[in-house]
């Protein structure tokens, strides 16, 4: 689905207790005793609860069964919601990553079972975002920030702008977001326009697309515009998130479904999909961080416009 916004998450809610976990090994698992085929892989997840195994399931129609299984088992993007919010907005505080339990190791049903999951001791969101923050802190010169509305990196960009290290231009189609940022960011040139309305004659040393790639209606067209607006040797940093699953109580799910959050993503691209669009626009991918079972759901890639790109075009600019 790309013609209209879609969901970038889904939730699993409690459906019942399967039975006691008799031992810390697959032979003591009640799911195996009951027959794993009873529960659809991708639409079900099992968690421990006080020495017992509980089944959580999703009825979402926003994702296919294959997509659900890929999110849960291939990408490993399954989280326990420990907040009381309709929609988590501080992932590091609100979510705990879930990982396949060591109990499943060696189980003959491992590949076809929905799987038992345990909370991970690792905090993945702040850890993974540290690499992004370091790259944002390194920008200099003329900087365009596409989709700046929530201002997640203002504490990094503000000091750079105030010190004269960057000239910052931020754009976002949501006028209310821009109005709020104007009160907080006196150092910024802020414009309430979509990326498609940017002047193609403007030139920048850096273009930042920070968690807004999947909000672009036509990222392939946008990639061509970004490439054209970069000076030769200029860099583009794209950061975004893939779809993820949330394990919630029924009360949390009802609260979330009645909340104000709406669909904003046009797709749930990962780094590979974004790289194809950017390379087609003539940008070279220098570094890339993909999502996997040991990471958060955030990916990023850094591209650069060839310094020797189009000498005649540069002269015309």
Order of alpha helices (4+ residues) and beta strands (2+ residues): beta-alpha-beta-beta-alpha-beta-alpha-beta-beta-alpha-beta-alpha-beta-alpha-beta-beta-alpha-beta-beta-alpha-alpha-beta-beta-alpha
